[in-house]
């Protein structure tokens, strides 16, 4: 896998989230995976739904 797309954000920019909470759905190579928050805090979204990104790109961060 070299690139992917955010299929759906399951939280909004600025939302308070908890570690383990589902954050977004990732589409890559004909599969969709749900990604959980690695920590608790305020979500800041960088990559919007439908944007293609390369592996290693910051999609969002938690403050």
N, C-alpha and C positions, 0 to 999 in steps of 0.2 A: 504494500500500500504506500503510495507516494502522496496522495492528496485525498481530501474528503469534503463533505459539506455538513453544516449544521442543519438538520431537518426541522428541528423545533427546540426552542428554549422553553423549559418547563418552569422557569422562574423569570421574573422581569428585572431589568436593570434597576439597581437600588434596593431590591428586596433583601431582607434579612433571611439568611438561609442557615441551615444546620448541617454539620458534618454528616455525610451519608445520604442527604436528601438528593433525589434525582434532579440534575441541572439541565441537561439537554440530551437530544437524540442525535446521534452521529450517523451519517450515511457514507458508506465506503464499500467499494467492491461488491455491490449488490447485497449488502447486509446493512441492517440498522441496529445500533447498540445504544443503550441508555448509559449515560455517564453520571456518576454521583459526585457530590461535593467532597473535596478532600479535607475541608476545614469549615468552621462556622464563621460568619461575618456578613458583610454587605457585598452583594454581587455587582460587579461592573462588567458589562458585556462589551467585547471588542469586535467580534465577527458576527455579522447578522445572518439570519436564516437565508439559506440559498447561496451564500457566498462560498466559493471554492477556496480552500486553503491547503498549504503544504504541511506535511507532518512536521511537528515541532513548533507550529505557529501558536501564539497565545490567543485563545478564543475568548477568554474572559478571565477575570481575577477576583479574588475575595479580599476585601480590606478588613 
